[in-house]
Amino acid sequence: MIFIALAVTGAVGLLGVAAWRSHQQVAVAQADAAALKQSAAAQTARLAEAWEEVRAARERAEALSEKVATATKSQERLESEMRAALASRDIAISELQGRLTLTILDRILFDSGAAELKPEGMQVLDEIAGILSRFTNRWVQVAGHTDNVPIRVKYASNWELSAARALAAVRHLTEKAGVDPRRVSAVACGEFQPIADNATPEGRARNRRIALVVLPEKFEPSDAAEGAVVGASTNAPTGAIPLSLEPSKTIPAGATNEGVPTLEPREVEGRDLPSP
């Protein structure tokens, strides 16, 4: 009987150990399942966050694409209106990398060696300003250029003459024609950005000019307006001399205009440029 009791007791003990081990295994399995569930929930949250980022990025890309398409149509309309308004003038119109450049012979705007606008020049600038009034987020650079013949009256050099002419055009655009002065800058290039050979009268006539450059559209124009000083923006080409509208401002000694982009006309509207 004793052996039977011991056998029964041993069997019960073995069953208890087996039950305890089984309980432990169940507990471990439950813990593992809970951890897997928590990990799955975290992964689901990360996937949802990543998807939200993808959706937001897609929306930004679509919005940017719409802005680019709108800017492209605006550029085409601006160029078309400029060509239609100025087709009968002695003005070259070119477009390069979003920059629309109007190159106006000096004889249309000024008398020889002078920086006072002629009535014909005022009319041209008024027409340009009327078109720019419909494109209020476009910035404009007005660059004065001369030939390489030294000037001998009123102005110390071609630098001063080109500066005075650029400022005269800017003053008319802003003070008479209603262009916002925060959108305009004046640049003096002197004789150092020729587009033709100064060795011939015809070449010198082409080099004596005002170049009005309408810059590409900015999606955030407020950024470009920061740092503007009395109508002269910080958009001036590297190395060029930006000018304020204050007549007391002078050109820095030894300044150069290396790096000022010369935009070759893609297409020219109007008559051939005449000899002086």
Backbone as CSV, one residue per row, in Angstrom:
resi,resn,N_x,N_y,N_z,CA_x,CA_y,CA_z,C_x,C_y,C_z
1,MET,0.816,-1.207,0.000,0.000,0.000,0.000,0.850,1.258,0.000
2,ILE,1.959,1.122,0.738,2.846,2.288,0.809,3.381,2.627,-0.566
3,PHE,3.759,1.557,-1.304,4.290,1.800,-2.656,3.245,2.418,-3.571
4,ILE,2.001,1.947,-3.381,0.928,2.512,-4.215,0.722,3.977,-3.894
5,ALA,0.763,4.309,-2.600,0.573,5.710,-2.196,1.693,6.588,-2.727
6,LEU,2.906,6.029,-2.620,4.045,6.813,-3.146,3.934,7.012,-4.651
7,ALA,3.481,5.954,-5.341,3.325,6.065,-6.790,2.286,7.099,-7.154
8,VAL,1.174,7.070,-6.424,0.114,8.048,-6.697,0.605,9.465,-6.424
9,THR,1.327,9.593,-5.280,1.853,10.917,-4.922,2.828,11.415,-5.992
10,GLY,3.690,10.522,-6.464,4.648,10.910,-7.516,3.948,11.308,-8.801
11,ALA,2.917,10.539,-9.139,2.179,10.862,-10.368,1.514,12.214,-10.255
12,VAL,0.916,12.468,-9.068,0.263,13.762,-8.865,1.287,14.887,-8.948
13,GLY,2.459,14.637,-8.370,3.511,15.671,-8.435,3.948,15.942,-9.856
14,LEU,4.122,14.873,-10.607,4.516,15.052,-12.002,3.451,15.819,-12.782
15,LEU,2.198,15.479,-12.503,1.102,16.201,-13.182,1.109,17.673,-12.784
16,GLY,1.404,17.945,-11.504,1.450,19.342,-11.043,2.566,20.117,-11.720
17,VAL,3.739,19.456,-11.818,4.872,20.118,-12.494,4.539,20.383,-13.958
18,ALA,3.926,19.358,-14.574,3.552,19.525,-15.978,2.551,20.666,-16.148
19,ALA,1.587,20.743,-15.195,0.595,21.809,-15.275,1.249,23.184,-15.075
20,TRP,2.205,23.211,-14.118,2.890,24.495,-13.862,3.676,24.948,-15.084
21,ARG,4.403,23.959,-15.685,5.164,24.293,-16.894,4.244,24.757,-18.024
22,SER,3.105,24.080,-18.144,2.160,24.466,-19.183,1.633,25.883,-18.937
23,HIS,1.369,26.177,-17.649,0.897,27.528,-17.319,1.950,28.572,-17.654
24,GLN,3.210,28.252,-17.348,4.292,29.169,-17.655,4.409,29.400,-19.169
25,GLN,4.293,28.318,-19.913,4.373,28.437,-21.373,3.225,29.285,-21.914
26,VAL,2.049,29.097,-21.349,0.892,29.904,-21.782,1.139,31.381,-21.464
27,ALA,1.694,31.625,-20.253,1.966,33.006,-19.859,2.986,33.644,-20.803
28,VAL,4.037,32.876,-21.135,5.048,33.391,-22.060,4.438,33.653,-23.438
29,ALA,3.609,32.713,-23.892,2.961,32.875,-25.191,2.057,34.103,-25.199
30,GLN,1.335,34.309,-24.092,0.467,35.476,-24.000,1.274,36.781,-24.015
31,ALA,2.418,36.746,-23.291,3.286,37.934,-23.279,3.834,38.217,-24.675
32,ASP,4.264,37.115,-25.346,4.772,37.288,-26.717,3.679,37.833,-27.633
33,ALA,2.467,37.323,-27.471,1.358,37.788,-28.304,1.064,39.263,-28.036
34,ALA,1.118,39.662,-26.754,0.875,41.064,-26.415,1.957,41.966,-27.014
35,ALA,3.207,41.484,-26.945,4.308,42.270,-27.515,4.157,42.407,-29.025
36,LEU,3.778,41.282,-29.674,3.563,41.327,-31.122,2.424,42.276,-31.476
37,LYS,1.370,42.239,-30.661,0.233,43.130,-30.911,0.646,44.585,-30.756
38,GLN,1.455,44.863,-29.711,1.929,46.236,-29.492,2.840,46.682,-30.632
39,SER,3.713,45.757,-31.065,4.616,46.082,-32.174,3.831,46.342,-33.454
40,ALA,2.807,45.509,-33.685,1.975,45.695,-34.881,1.252,47.036,-34.838
41,ALA,0.754,47.404,-33.642,0.074,48.694,-33.510,1.032,49.857,-33.783
42,ALA,2.279,49.718,-33.263,3.272,50.775,-33.499,3.613,50.876,-34.990
43,GLN,3.768,49.710,-35.633,4.063,49.718,-37.061,2.900,50.317,-37.847
44,THR,1.686,49.988,-37.449,0.510,50.555,-38.112,0.490,52.076,-37.969
45,ALA,0.846,52.561,-36.777,0.887,54.003,-36.549,1.968,54.662,-37.410
46,ARG,3.146,54.002,-37.492,4.225,54.545,-38.318,3.837,54.551,-39.783
47,LEU,3.171,53.480,-40.231,2.725,53.431,-41.615,1.695,54.528,-41.898
48,ALA,0.804,54.745,-40.951,-0.200,55.802,-41.126,0.473,57.175,-41.183
49,GLU,1.481,57.380,-40.331,2.212,58.648,-40.341,2.963,58.833,-41.656
50,ALA,3.618,57.731,-42.110,4.346,57.806,-43.375,3.382,58.084,-44.531
51,TRP,2.229,57.445,-44.509,1.246,57.680,-45.575,0.771,59.129,-45.558
52,GLU,0.586,59.693,-44.365,0.168,61.085,-44.255,1.246,62.012,-44.831
53,GLU,2.520,61.686,-44.565,3.608,62.468,-45.135,3.616,62.369,-46.660
54,VAL,3.389,61.161,-47.170,3.331,60.978,-48.624,2.183,61.785,-49.215
55,ARG,1.027,61.747,-48.554,-0.130,62.489,-49.044,0.140,64.000,-49.044
56,ALA,0.749,64.486,-47.950,1.064,65.913,-47.870,2.084,66.310,-48.934
57,ALA,3.096,65.439,-49.136,4.100,65.732,-50.160,3.469,65.750,-51.549
58,ARG,2.527,64.830,-51.789,1.842,64.789,-53.085,1.021,66.055,-53.299
59,GLU,0.349,66.506,-52.227,-0.432,67.736,-52.341,0.468,68.934,-52.615
60,ARG,1.638,68.990,-51.941,2.568,70.093,-52.195,3.088,70.050,-53.620
61,ALA,3.385,68.838,-54.104,3.874,68.706,-55.473,2.814,69.146,-56.481
62,GLU,1.567,68.760,-56.220,0.490,69.167,-57.125,0.295,70.675,-57.098
63,ALA,0.374,71.265,-55.886,0.226,72.723,-55.783,1.361,73.434,-56.508
64,LEU,2.592,72.913,-56.349,3.735,73.519,-57.030,3.601,73.385,-58.535
65,SER,3.115,72.221,-58.979,2.913,72.021,-60.413,1.903,73.011,-60.969
66,GLU,0.849,73.277,-60.200,-0.149,74.257,-60.640,0.463,75.653,-60.716
67,LYS,1.308,75.980,-59.724,1.951,77.288,-59.732,2.881,77.437,-60.934
68,VAL,3.631,76.371,-61.224,4.540,76.417,-62.376,3.756,76.586,-63.665
69,ALA,2.658,75.851,-63.794,1.829,75.966,-64.994,1.249,77.372,-65.116
70,THR,0.804,77.931,-63.983,0.267,79.292,-63.997,1.344,80.298,-64.367
71,ALA,2.553,80.113,-63.803,3.660,81.019,-64.111,4.052,80.935,-65.584
72,THR,4.021,79.730,-66.137,4.360,79.559,-67.555,3.348,80.275,-68.446
73,LYS,2.067,80.122,-68.132,1.037,80.815,-68.910,1.170,82.333,-68.761
74,SER,1.498,82.776,-67.542,1.681,84.209,-67.303,2.847,84.751,-68.115
75,GLN,3.950,83.977,-68.169,5.112,84.397,-68.945,4.761,84.498,-70.424
76,GLU,4.038,83.522,-70.927,3.651,83.540,-72.343,2.741,84.725,-72.646
77,ARG,1.836,85.011,-71.717,0.910,86.141,-71.925,1.664,87.467,-71.867
78,LEU,2.607,87.588,-70.924,3.406,88.812,-70.817,4.198,89.056,-72.101
79,GLU,4.863,88.017,-72.591,5.656,88.153,-73.811,4.765,88.509,-74.990
80,SER,3.602,87.852,-75.067,2.693,88.120,-76.170,2.201,89.567,-76.139
81,GLU,1.860,90.058,-74.956,1.366,91.428,-74.857,2.466,92.437,-75.173
82,MET,3.694,92.151,-74.721,4.800,93.054,-75.021,5.047,93.125,-76.530
83,ARG,5.030,91.989,-77.183,5.274,91.970,-78.630,4.144,92.690,-79.377
84,ALA,2.908,92.468,-78.940,1.785,93.106,-79.613,1.826,94.621,-79.449
85,ALA,2.216,95.095,-78.258,2.217,96.531,-77.990,3.396,97.242,-78.637
86,LEU,4.535,96.542,-78.790,5.764,97.212,-79.214,6.259,96.731,-80.572
87,ALA,5.422,96.019,-81.298,5.867,95.420,-82.556,6.340,96.454,-83.568
88,SER,5.793,97.662,-83.531,6.148,98.661,-84.531,7.295,99.562,-84.076
89,ARG,7.864,99.286,-82.915,8.941,100.106,-82.374,10.304,99.521,-82.741
90,ASP,11.334,100.354,-82.622,12.705,99.870,-82.806,13.180,99.258,-81.493
91,ILE,12.559,98.154,-81.131,12.834,97.500,-79.853,13.039,96.013,-80.101
92,ALA,14.114,95.465,-79.520,14.356,94.021,-79.590,13.756,93.356,-78.368
93,ILE,13.004,92.288,-78.580,12.368,91.556,-77.492,12.924,90.136,-77.493
94,SER,13.481,89.713,-76.363,14.059,88.374,-76.278,13.644,87.720,-74.978
95,GLU,13.692,86.380,-74.965,13.340,85.620,-73.777,14.389,84.548,-73.566
96,LEU,14.902,84.466,-72.338,15.922,83.469,-72.011,15.765,83.080,-70.548
97,GLN,15.519,81.773,-70.314,15.404,81.230,-68.960,14.430,82.031,-68.093
98,GLY,13.310,82.381,-68.671,12.281,83.084,-67.920,12.458,84.586,-67.850
99,ARG,13.584,85.105,-68.313,13.815,86.550,-68.324,13.363,87.121,-69.658
100,LEU,12.456,88.072,-69.589,12.001,88.757,-70.794,12.737,90.093,-70.867
101,THR,13.490,90.295,-71.938,14.326,91.489,-72.061,13.849,92.355,-73.214
102,LEU,13.628,93.642,-72.920,13.294,94.644,-73.930,14.510,95.536,-74.099
103,THR,15.100,95.518,-75.280,16.273,96.340,-75.559,15.838,97.527,-76.409
104,ILE,15.967,98.727,-75.835,15.452,99.942,-76.461,16.631,100.825,-76.858
105,LEU,16.682,101.212,-78.127,17.756,102.099,-78.586,17.737,103.414,-77.824
106,ASP,18.925,103.934,-77.543,18.984,105.180,-76.779,18.341,106.340,-77.524
107,ARG,18.393,106.327,-78.861,17.864,107.469,-79.609,16.348,107.576,-79.492
108,ILE,15.674,106.463,-79.126,14.235,106.512,-78.896,13.940,107.234,-77.586
109,LEU,14.823,107.052,-76.616,14.583,107.575,-75.276,15.257,108.914,-75.006
110,PHE,16.477,109.108,-75.558,17.282,110.261,-75.166,17.932,110.918,-76.393
111,ASP,18.256,112.188,-76.230,19.125,112.854,-77.195,20.563,112.442,-76.926
112,SER,21.435,112.679,-77.893,22.824,112.273,-77.770,23.485,112.894,-76.548
113,GLY,24.105,112.039,-75.718,24.827,112.495,-74.552,23.953,112.995,-73.422
114,ALA,22.636,112.860,-73.533,21.719,113.388,-72.524,21.008,112.247,-71.797
115,ALA,20.419,112.569,-70.645,19.687,111.581,-69.864,18.270,112.039,-69.557
116,GLU,17.781,113.056,-70.315,16.407,113.506,-70.157,15.539,112.771,-71.172
117,LEU,14.473,112.151,-70.701,13.623,111.363,-71.584,12.932,112.235,-72.629
118,LYS,12.899,111.739,-73.864,12.159,112.394,-74.938,10.688,111.969,-74.865
119,PRO,9.781,112.738,-75.441,8.364,112.351,-75.437,8.125,110.952,-75.996
120,GLU,8.833,110.607,-77.064,8.677,109.270,-77.643,9.098,108.202,-76.636
121,GLY,10.181,108.471,-75.913,10.639,107.517,-74.902,9.648,107.372,-73.769
122,MET,9.059,108.476,-73.343,8.042,108.416,-72.291,6.860,107.568,-72.727
123,GLN,6.465,107.710,-73.996,5.330,106.939,-74.500,5.640,105.444,-74.472
124,VAL,6.861,105.078,-74.877,7.254,103.670,-74.849,7.211,103.131,-73.424
125,LEU,7.773,103.882,-72.485,7.785,103.433,-71.092,6.372,103.355,-70.521
126,ASP,5.505,104.266,-70.926,4.109,104.217,-70.466,3.426,102.939,-70.954
127,GLU,3.693,102.555,-72.194,3.102,101.328,-72.730,3.616,100.111,-71.968
128,ILE,4.910,100.105,-71.694,5.496,98.995,-70.936,4.893,98.939,-69.538
129,ALA,4.768,100.100,-68.884,4.211,100.144,-67.532,2.762,99.662,-67.515
130,GLY,2.009,99.987,-68.550,0.625,99.537,-68.614,0.519,98.024,-68.635
131,ILE,1.441,97.379,-69.337,1.441,95.909,-69.365,1.908,95.350,-68.028
132,LEU,2.973,95.945,-67.454,3.490,95.459,-66.175,2.454,95.578,-65.054
133,SER,1.529,96.523,-65.191,0.508,96.699,-64.154,-0.391,95.475,-64.032
134,ARG,-0.417,94.639,-65.064,-1.236,93.426,-65.029,-0.434,92.208,-64.576
135,PHE,0.858,92.425,-64.279,1.728,91.340,-63.821,2.453,91.834,-62.563
136,THR,1.703,91.940,-61.486,2.195,92.645,-60.303,3.233,91.866,-59.492
137,ASN,3.473,90.600,-59.815,4.479,89.843,-59.071,5.760,89.648,-59.877
138,ARG,5.995,90.515,-60.854,7.219,90.453,-61.653,8.132,91.621,-61.287
139,TRP,9.394,91.305,-61.055,10.391,92.336,-60.738,11.118,92.758,-62.002
140,VAL,11.566,94.014,-62.033,12.111,94.600,-63.259,13.475,95.239,-62.962
141,GLN,14.448,94.962,-63.813,15.742,95.638,-63.784,15.847,96.540,-65.014
142,VAL,16.282,97.762,-64.795,16.506,98.693,-65.896,18.005,98.965,-65.961
143,ALA,18.647,98.519,-67.036,20.102,98.627,-67.164,20.456,99.628,-68.257
144,GLY,21.332,100.571,-67.913,21.825,101.530,-68.891,23.123,101.051,-69.508
145,HIS,23.224,101.150,-70.847,24.420,100.722,-71.585,24.855,101.841,-72.535
146,THR,26.156,101.937,-72.801,26.683,102.916,-73.753,27.643,102.226,-74.707
147,ASP,28.087,102.975,-75.722,29.192,102.482,-76.538,30.503,102.831,-75.822
148,ASN,31.643,102.613,-76.505,32.931,102.842,-75.843,33.560,104.188,-76.194
149,VAL,32.792,105.073,-76.811,33.325,106.398,-77.135,33.297,107.247,-75.864
150,PRO,34.436,107.803,-75.445,34.456,108.592,-74.205,33.519,109.787,-74.307
151,ILE,32.780,110.030,-73.236,31.888,111.175,-73.211,32.661,112.381,-72.702
152,ARG,32.398,113.563,-73.258,33.221,114.730,-72.955,32.431,115.884,-72.335
153,VAL,31.126,115.743,-72.229,30.330,116.835,-71.671,29.408,116.306,-70.587
154,LYS,29.202,117.091,-69.546,28.234,116.901,-68.469,28.553,115.713,-67.564
155,TYR,28.887,114.551,-68.147,29.138,113.361,-67.341,30.617,113.005,-67.376
156,ALA,31.125,112.516,-66.234,32.556,112.225,-66.126,32.968,111.026,-66.974
157,SER,32.054,110.093,-67.159,32.386,108.896,-67.938,31.092,108.244,-68.403
158,ASN,31.241,107.176,-69.177,30.074,106.432,-69.632,29.356,105.732,-68.474
159,TRP,30.066,105.476,-67.373,29.407,104.939,-66.187,28.295,105.895,-65.736
160,GLU,28.667,107.168,-65.570,27.693,108.142,-65.094,26.536,108.321,-66.071
161,LEU,26.839,108.317,-67.365,25.776,108.481,-68.352,24.815,107.299,-68.307
162,SER,25.351,106.082,-68.255,24.468,104.902,-68.211,23.662,104.888,-66.921
163,ALA,24.265,105.334,-65.823,23.538,105.389,-64.551,22.406,106.403,-64.619
164,ALA,22.703,107.588,-65.142,21.687,108.640,-65.217,20.530,108.218,-66.113
165,ARG,20.821,107.543,-67.199,19.750,107.105,-68.095,18.901,106.003,-67.471
166,ALA,19.548,105.051,-66.791,18.784,103.995,-66.119,17.870,104.594,-65.055
167,LEU,18.391,105.544,-64.287,17.581,106.179,-63.247,16.457,107.024,-63.836
168,ALA,16.718,107.668,-64.966,15.658,108.449,-65.609,14.500,107.541,-66.018
169,ALA,14.827,106.372,-66.569,13.782,105.426,-66.963,13.039,104.898,-65.734
170,VAL,13.790,104.580,-64.673,13.163,104.078,-63.446,12.261,105.137,-62.827
171,ARG,12.722,106.377,-62.780,11.902,107.448,-62.213,10.596,107.604,-62.983
172,HIS,10.676,107.542,-64.302,9.438,107.695,-65.079,8.504,106.521,-64.817
173,LEU,9.028,105.297,-64.807,8.188,104.127,-64.574,7.500,104.191,-63.218
174,THR,8.225,104.642,-62.192,7.685,104.615,-60.831,6.917,105.883,-60.465
175,GLU,7.403,107.041,-60.913,6.797,108.302,-60.502,5.717,108.793,-61.457
176,LYS,5.807,108.427,-62.719,4.839,108.912,-63.715,3.912,107.808,-64.216
177,ALA,4.465,106.596,-64.358,3.686,105.522,-64.988,3.071,104.555,-63.989
178,GLY,3.334,104.727,-62.705,2.624,103.960,-61.689,3.174,102.590,-61.351
179,VAL,4.399,102.255,-61.775,4.977,100.964,-61.403,5.446,101.034,-59.950
180,ASP,5.141,100.003,-59.181,5.536,99.957,-57.771,7.063,100.026,-57.672
181,PRO,7.624,101.032,-56.995,9.086,101.161,-56.922,9.767,99.994,-56.227
182,ARG,9.030,99.239,-55.432,9.622,98.071,-54.780,9.913,96.955,-55.772
183,ARG,9.355,97.047,-56.966,9.567,96.015,-57.982,10.677,96.364,-58.957
184,VAL,11.308,97.525,-58.806,12.205,98.031,-59.844,13.605,98.274,-59.278
185,SER,14.622,97.989,-60.067,15.996,98.341,-59.723,16.662,98.957,-60.939
186,ALA,17.652,99.815,-60.685,18.412,100.449,-61.759,19.843,99.936,-61.721
187,VAL,20.403,99.662,-62.895,21.750,99.099,-62.997,22.544,99.887,-64.028
188,ALA,23.773,100.290,-63.672,24.657,101.001,-64.600,25.698,100.025,-65.130
189,CYS,25.751,99.853,-66.439,26.691,98.915,-67.052,27.751,99.614,-67.896
190,GLY,27.589,100.919,-68.116,28.579,101.641,-68.906,28.748,101.045,-70.289
191,GLU,30.006,100.953,-70.711,30.335,100.439,-72.052,30.733,98.975,-72.037
192,PHE,30.591,98.309,-70.880,31.258,97.030,-70.684,30.397,95.802,-70.951
193,GLN,29.204,95.986,-71.473,28.367,94.851,-71.862,27.863,95.050,-73.293
194,PRO,28.766,95.163,-74.264,28.327,95.405,-75.644,27.625,94.182,-76.224
195,ILE,26.683,94.436,-77.133,26.034,93.346,-77.863,26.422,93.392,-79.340
196,ALA,27.263,94.364,-79.709,27.720,94.500,-81.096,29.135,95.078,-81.084
197,ASP,29.757,95.094,-82.261,31.134,95.556,-82.391,31.178,97.083,-82.328
198,ASN,31.921,97.621,-81.361,32.055,99.066,-81.234,32.932,99.678,-82.321
199,ALA,33.512,98.848,-83.175,34.386,99.369,-84.229,33.598,99.968,-85.385
200,THR,32.289,99.713,-85.441,31.469,100.233,-86.537,30.387,101.155,-85.995
201,PRO,29.946,102.134,-86.794,28.849,103.003,-86.343,27.582,102.225,-86.019
202,GLU,27.300,101.189,-86.827,26.095,100.392,-86.579,26.190,99.659,-85.244
203,GLY,27.374,99.105,-84.970,27.564,98.400,-83.699,27.447,99.332,-82.508
204,ARG,28.044,100.505,-82.610,27.954,101.471,-81.510,26.506,101.898,-81.283
205,ALA,25.735,102.030,-82.364,24.328,102.399,-82.226,23.550,101.325,-81.464
206,ARG,23.852,100.076,-81.701,23.172,98.991,-80.987,23.589,98.940,-79.521
207,ASN,24.825,99.297,-79.245,25.312,99.237,-77.867,24.767,100.359,-76.992
208,ARG,24.372,101.461,-77.595,23.784,102.559,-76.823,22.303,102.253,-76.617
209,ARG,21.974,101.757,-75.430,20.631,101.209,-75.239,20.253,101.194,-73.769
210,ILE,18.963,101.011,-73.555,18.413,100.687,-72.239,17.841,99.274,-72.331
211,ALA,18.260,98.403,-71.440,17.728,97.037,-71.394,16.807,96.919,-70.190
212,LEU,15.558,96.640,-70.455,14.567,96.467,-69.394,14.300,94.966,-69.258
213,VAL,14.735,94.394,-68.137,14.665,92.948,-67.932,13.560,92.630,-66.927
214,VAL,12.552,91.887,-67.381,11.481,91.429,-66.494,11.897,90.057,-65.968
215,LEU,12.144,89.976,-64.670,12.672,88.760,-64.071,11.602,87.679,-63.972
216,PRO,12.042,86.404,-63.861,11.063,85.319,-63.744,10.170,85.500,-62.527
217,GLU,8.985,84.944,-62.614,8.016,85.075,-61.528,8.515,84.386,-60.274
218,LYS,8.328,85.055,-59.137,8.689,84.483,-57.851,7.422,83.983,-57.177
219,PHE,7.474,82.763,-56.605,6.310,82.229,-55.920,6.110,82.894,-54.569
220,GLU,7.191,83.451,-53.977,7.096,84.151,-52.715,7.724,85.535,-52.863
221,PRO,7.023,86.466,-53.502,7.605,87.771,-53.796,7.981,88.559,-52.556
222,SER,7.377,88.247,-51.386,7.728,88.990,-50.176,9.182,88.781,-49.814
223,ASP,9.743,87.582,-50.141,11.150,87.341,-49.852,12.033,88.249,-50.680
224,ALA,11.652,88.450,-51.955,12.471,89.284,-52.826,12.402,90.740,-52.419
225,ALA,11.263,91.125,-51.771,11.108,92.523,-51.397,11.957,92.886,-50.190
226,GLU,12.370,91.871,-49.392,13.169,92.175,-48.224,14.506,92.736,-48.647
227,GLY,14.940,93.792,-48.012,16.231,94.377,-48.313,16.182,95.399,-49.415
228,ALA,14.982,95.675,-49.990,14.899,96.690,-51.035,15.196,98.058,-50.436
229,VAL,15.937,98.877,-51.153,16.326,100.195,-50.657,15.904,101.245,-51.666
230,VAL,14.948,102.058,-51.313,14.488,103.192,-52.118,14.333,102.792,-53.573
231,GLY,13.599,101.719,-53.813,13.301,101.317,-55.183,14.378,100.502,-55.847
232,ALA,15.510,100.242,-55.178,16.566,99.441,-55.786,16.589,98.092,-55.100
233,SER,16.237,97.035,-55.802,16.146,95.733,-55.179,17.504,95.067,-55.144
234,THR,17.571,93.933,-54.412,18.813,93.164,-54.337,18.911,92.167,-55.474
235,ASN,18.066,92.303,-56.496,18.085,91.371,-57.624,19.120,91.744,-58.673
236,ALA,19.911,92.778,-58.465,20.875,93.206,-59.467,21.887,92.113,-59.735
237,PRO,22.321,91.937,-60.993,23.286,90.901,-61.315,24.575,91.106,-60.549
238,THR,25.260,89.987,-60.256,26.521,90.051,-59.536,27.525,90.920,-60.288
239,GLY,28.125,91.869,-59.589,29.142,92.711,-60.199,28.603,93.967,-60.823
240,ALA,27.294,94.051,-61.066,26.719,95.266,-61.625,26.542,96.289,-60.510
241,ILE,26.207,97.526,-60.868,26.057,98.581,-59.881,24.590,98.933,-59.748
242,PRO,23.907,98.422,-58.673,22.522,98.816,-58.465,22.465,100.242,-57.947
243,LEU,21.470,100.999,-58.399,21.384,102.410,-58.053,20.099,102.701,-57.324
244,SER,20.154,103.525,-56.290,18.933,103.960,-55.635,18.355,105.121,-56.418
245,LEU,17.172,105.556,-56.017,16.546,106.684,-56.682,16.987,108.020,-56.099
246,GLU,17.877,107.984,-55.097,18.362,109.220,-54.528,19.423,109.817,-55.426
247,PRO,19.274,111.073,-55.883,20.252,111.651,-56.796,21.617,111.849,-56.180
248,SER,21.708,111.813,-54.833,22.997,112.025,-54.196,23.885,110.799,-54.247
249,LYS,23.302,109.624,-54.572,24.096,108.399,-54.611,25.066,108.437,-55.790
250,THR,26.274,107.947,-55.554,27.287,107.931,-56.612,27.768,106.520,-56.838
251,ILE,28.430,106.302,-57.971,28.958,104.988,-58.308,30.254,104.758,-57.540
252,PRO,30.425,103.605,-56.885,31.647,103.354,-56.132,32.872,103.364,-57.034
253,ALA,33.964,103.938,-56.517,35.199,103.987,-57.298,35.724,102.587,-57.527
254,GLY,36.173,102.332,-58.748,36.761,101.047,-59.087,35.779,99.914,-59.237
255,ALA,34.474,100.218,-59.216,33.483,99.147,-59.339,33.525,98.555,-60.730
256,THR,33.237,97.264,-60.809,33.190,96.591,-62.106,31.834,95.962,-62.274
257,ASN,31.552,95.542,-63.487,30.282,94.865,-63.741,30.504,93.497,-64.335
258,GLU,31.640,92.877,-63.997,31.908,91.531,-64.489,30.841,90.592,-63.966
259,GLY,30.300,89.792,-64.813,29.266,88.852,-64.418,27.860,89.279,-64.758
260,VAL,27.688,90.515,-65.263,26.350,90.944,-65.651,25.920,90.159,-66.876
261,PRO,24.803,89.435,-66.825,24.415,88.610,-67.972,23.961,89.442,-69.153
262,THR,24.495,89.143,-70.323,24.027,89.766,-71.555,23.128,88.765,-72.255
263,LEU,21.862,89.089,-72.391,20.900,88.153,-72.961,20.796,88.379,-74.462
264,GLU,21.225,87.413,-75.239,21.132,87.515,-76.682,19.693,87.344,-77.115
265,PRO,19.172,88.187,-77.991,17.771,88.084,-78.389,17.470,86.757,-79.054
266,ARG,16.401,86.112,-78.593,15.945,84.898,-79.268,15.207,85.257,-80.547
267,GLU,14.542,86.394,-80.503,13.779,86.838,-81.664,13.677,88.347,-81.572
268,VAL,13.733,89.043,-82.654,13.701,90.491,-82.645,12.448,90.984,-83.358
269,GLU,11.725,91.884,-82.672,10.555,92.491,-83.280,10.917,93.899,-83.726
270,GLY,10.314,94.375,-84.789,10.525,95.770,-85.212,11.528,95.868,-86.332
271,ARG,11.889,97.086,-86.658,12.777,97.335,-87.777,14.218,97.085,-87.380
272,ASP,15.093,97.018,-88.404,16.511,96.889,-88.136,16.995,98.112,-87.388
273,LEU,17.967,97.912,-86.498,18.481,99.037,-85.733,19.258,99.965,-86.659
274,PRO,18.941,101.245,-86.692,19.555,102.154,-87.646,20.937,102.618,-87.209
275,SER,21.681,103.158,-88.129,22.963,103.771,-87.805,22.694,105.100,-87.126
276,PRO,23.651,105.585,-86.294,23.409,106.854,-85.612,23.374,108.020,-86.591
